[in-house]
Amino acid sequence: MRFYIFLGLILIVCMVCSKKPTEPEKIEDPESEPENKPFAIFFSPDSAVISPGDSINLSLEIANLQDSIFAMSFKLDYDAVDEYHILTIITYGSSDFDQGDFFGNEPLIFLEKGYVFLSLIQGQPLVSGSGTLGEFTFHARSPGLTLVSLSELCFYNASGDEISVETPDLSSSFITIEP
């Protein structure tokens, strides 16, 4: 009888040990970013509804830049082509653009007639990755629809030479100005 009890215990142990271990269930953290996300430059918010006389802040973001850069330039396009424009940048000069964190604490910022140039200071390490390039504040003048976007995008190395980087996904911001 002891033999059968002993044999039964060995059989039970063998059955338990022969089961394949189950892998723990993988739970993805919604805060974690999947790898290999595309390089993108975009405005936040991507759309807004405001009234004449209101102001709106548009943050310009960069995400997943793999190449290291020293500077970048672009043209800011929005409805400001004639005297009837519905959206204007509030001020003109260095206060048009509040710096973000992407180019560090004290980037060089140049603005001229819709063209923006952002640069590190010589001696600073090149930048890549994700961050905020800055924030533009616009003033709504009259009802209508407008698109705020970027064009003529260029990237530069520390010598000031234009460099080729992966083409980013560019996203605009659609602004509706309702009476």
Rosetta blueprint (number, residue, H / E / L):
1 M L
2 R H
3 F H
4 Y H
5 I H
6 F H
7 L H
8 G H
9 L H
10 I H
11 L H
12 I H
13 V H
14 C H
15 M H
16 V H
17 C H
18 S H
19 K L
20 K L
21 P L
22 T L
23 E L
24 P L
25 E L
26 K L
27 I L
28 E L
29 D L
30 P L
31 E L
32 S L
33 E L
34 P L
35 E L
36 N L
37 K L
38 P L
39 F L
40 A E
41 I E
42 F E
43 F E
44 S E
45 P L
46 D L
47 S E
48 A E
49 V E
50 I E
51 S L
52 P L
53 G L
54 D L
55 S E
56 I E
57 N E
58 L E
59 S E
60 L E
61 E E
62 I E
63 A E
64 N E
65 L E
66 Q E
67 D E
68 S E
69 I E
70 F L
71 A E
72 M E
73 S E
74 F E
75 K E
76 L E
77 D E
78 Y L
79 D L
80 A L
81 V L
82 D L
83 E L
84 Y L
85 H L
86 I L
87 L E
88 T E
89 I E
90 I L
91 T L
92 Y L
93 G L
94 S H
95 S H
96 D H
97 F E
98 D E
99 Q E
100 G L
101 D L
102 F L
103 F L
104 G L
105 N L
106 E L
107 P L
108 L E
109 I E
110 F E
111 L E
112 E E
113 K L
114 G L
115 Y E
116 V E
117 F E
118 L E
119 S E
120 L L
121 I L
122 Q L
123 G L
124 Q L
125 P L
126 L L
127 V E
128 S E
129 G E
130 S E
131 G E
132 T E
133 L E
134 G E
135 E E
136 F E
137 T E
138 F E
139 H E
140 A E
141 R L
142 S L
143 P L
144 G E
145 L E
146 T E
147 L E
148 V E
149 S E
150 L E
151 S E
152 E E
153 L E
154 C E
155 F E
156 Y E
157 N L
158 A L
159 S L
160 G L
161 D L
162 E E
163 I E
164 S L
165 V L
166 E L
167 T L
168 P L
169 D E
170 L E
171 S L
172 S L
173 S E
174 F E
175 I E
176 T E
177 I E
178 E L
179 P L
